Amino acid sequence: MILQSVAIVGGAGYIGSHVAKAFRDDGFEVHILDNLSAGAKGNVLSGTIFHHCDILVPSSLDRFFGTQKVAGVVHLAARKAVGESMNIPLVYTEANVIGTHNVLASMYRYGCKHFIYSSSAAVYGTPDYLPIDEDHPLNPDNYYGYTKKCSEEMISWYGKLVGISSISLRYFNAVGYDHAGEIRGIESNPNNLLPRVMECAIGVRDHIDVFGVDFDTEDGTGVRDYVHVSDLANAHLLAMKYALTCSEKACTHSLNLGSEKGASVYEIIKASREITGRKIPTKEVVRRPGDPATLIASSQQAMEILGWTPKHTDIRDMIETTWEIYKELESAYYASKNRT
Ligand code: UD1
């Protein structure tokens, strides 16, 4: 039985496709809006409806919202490379801030009032205390984090002024893959740690750079709160269900999503070596600018408000589900090399 329709903007991306799966499996009619610049057609799940749509082309959004009646929107389409955001800030303003404005404006024009936003722990910057809760000051260290903070503020004004209910979800470090193996797309030229470690395991990359071994952490490497992408996806579903109850008076929340546990770069590499059985050579290099030593979430508010509980909090589970995808690619990669 179909409950309601939702639009997932950026639903052909890594996190977006997992979000689409959570909604589809819960009985929603799912519309995927994506321009496929970073997402892949292969990530568009069966049982969902694809619309080629660009958040920087308002007419393409209007075409969608003008013809489809959806109860709410999950907006994930964005640029997300922290280093790149410092070099090409205007591109990040356009994609992340103006793009978000365009989605909200089109929703407003067509009377759609429920909005779930893909935000980031990058809004906090270097933490003053741990674990980081939502009362922590917002001092992003990089332009990517600023675009997320700026968008959150704009979204909250849309709540006050035009009655759009919203929940901004501040992800810590998203990793892992769907346990059923339905989502198999990978990112090309990834910047994040685990996909790079996996590329190293299958021999596409000859080593992994460890960005700093002199942090004030147990083994000297950066500690992050890794959260399974399927847990993140489930939080979007719960957030939408919550927002849909806020029809009379618009609600606005910003909530952390993390496992509330930290793992260091070396711990990730060690566990990856054990799981993959591969060597995964490392090279210790200088710190990446703007990288804090430790980021760990308090997710208490998401637990209290949404009733969210992350289920896959074991880092080995996150690595194993990722390895399942890369292992298969490895065979395809070497089969194609042998043919040439
Ligand atoms: C950053 C953002 C996060 C955002 C994510 C999206 C901050 C503080 N965090 O996460 O909000 O959602 O990007 O991409 O801005 N590392 C290596 N070698 C590598 C790659 C990474 O040692 O080749 C280390 C990093 O120094 C860090 C850890 O691995 O300690 C995780 O890095 P990464 O996966 O890039 O994520 P964040 O930078 O934590």
Residues whose N, C-alpha, C, O or C-beta is under 5 A from the ligand:
A	BS01	UD1	K80 V82 S120 A121 A122 Y171 F172 N191 N192 L193 R196 D209 V210 F211 G222 V223 R224 V265 D291
